């Protein structure tokens, strides 16, 4: 008899528990997260484009003093998206989520071997096979194409810092 009285209590308490999200609710959460990541990535691209023609300086971390490739990436990601990215191009390459070259999206990072050292150069992909970077050659932030022979032969990997 006691178990008959106990059973309704269990059901009543179970009804008070939090509901398990339905697939549509989960998809909505994923969609919202993707929209936030896309907005951050777009902000990164626009901010990077605003730095075109900024002078190059080895070790440079801000536009007033000049930027090197990793300094530009750290500055742009911090200012435009509030994402902390630091260290050398190789350090930056060790973090982030791997992205296949044919799946690059604006805001992803592209890495090259330009000095005989793995991941010695980094740029920000902006779409249409183009990227913004701060090369030592010609000394200014500029846009180049992944398909240019020089960069195509030296491309190593891509990473995303957005989910």
N, C-alpha and C positions, 0 to 999 in steps of 0.2 A: 504494500500500500504506500509505503514511504517513497518508493521509486516513482510512482505515479504522480506524487506531489512534486517531486524533484525535477522531473522531466519538463514540465511547463516553465519552470524557473530557468532551466538551462536554455531553452529556446528563446525566452524573453531576453536573457542576457546576450545571447548570440546575435539577436537582432539589433542590439545597441552597438555592436562592433563596427569598425570602419568598413565600408564597402570596398570590394576589390574593383579596381578600375576596369571598365569594359574596354574592348579593343579600340573603339572610337575615341574614348577619352585618352588612351595611351597615344594614339596617333596624333591627337591634337597637341599633346605635350611635346612630342617629337617635332611636329610642325612648328610649334612656337620656338623650340630650341634652334631649329634650322633657320627660322626667320631672324632670330637674334644673331646667329653666327653669320648669316649672309649680310646683315646690316653692318656688323663689325668689319667683315671682309671688304665691303664696299667703302666704308670709311677709311680703311687702311689704303686702298687703292687711290682714292681721291687725295688723301693726305700726301701720299708718296708722289703723286703727280704734281702737287704743289711745291715739291722740292727740286723740280727739274732745274738744271743749271746751277745748283748749289755747288760750291767748290769742294774738291776732294782734299782731305787731310788724313794721313795715316793715324789711326787711333782716334779720329774725330767722332764725337758723339752728339754734336748739336750743329744746326745749320750756321750759326754765327761764327763758329770756329772752323767749320768744314766737317765733312763726314767721310768715313770710310764705309765699306759695304756693310759690315756688321753693326757699326754705329748707326747707320741710316735705318736698318731694320729695327734695331732696338728703339730708336727714337720714334719712328713711325708707329710701331705697335703700341708703345707706351702712350703716346699722345692721342692717337686716333681710336684705339680700342681698349686702352687700359690693361693691356696684356704685357706682362713682364717677360722680355726676351733679352738675354744678355750673354756676353762672352764673345768668343771668336766665331767665325762662320762655322767652323768644325763643332764648336760647343753647341751652337744653335741647331745644327744638323742632328746632333745626338738626341734632341728632344723633339717633340711634335709627333704627329701621326704621319706615317709614310703614305705618299700619294703616287700612284702610277702616272707617268708623264702624260698619257692620253686622257687622264681624268683630272688634270689641273683645273682649278677654279681661281678666279680673281681673289687675291689675298693670300694664296699659297706661296710658299718660299721655294725658290729654285737654287740648286747648289751646283758648283762647277769646280773642276780641278784646273786652275789657271797658273799654278806655280810649281807643278810637280808634286804637290801635297794634296791628299784627299780633302774635299770640302774647303778649299781655300778661298772661295768667293761665293757670295749669296746675293740674290735679288728677289724682288717681289713681283710675282706674276700678275699681269693686269688683263689678260685675255688675248685672244687672237694671236697666240704664239709670241707675245711680247712681254717684256719685264722691265721694271725700273731698277736701276742699280747705281752704285757709286764706284765706278772703276778708276783705277789709278791712271790708266791711259786716257789722255785728253782731259783729265782732272776735273770732271763735272758729273753730277747726277744726270743720267740720261736714260733713254729707252733704247733697248736692242731687241732683236728677235732670237728666239730659241733656235730657229732654223738657219740663222747665219752660220756659215761653216765653222767659224772659230768657236762659237758657243755650242753648237750641235756636237762637235767632236769632244768637247770638254764637260758636257752635261753629266752629272753624277746621280742626282736624286732630287726629290721634291718632298716637302713636308707641309703639313697643315697644323696651325695652332688653333683652329676653330673646329668645333664639333658639328 
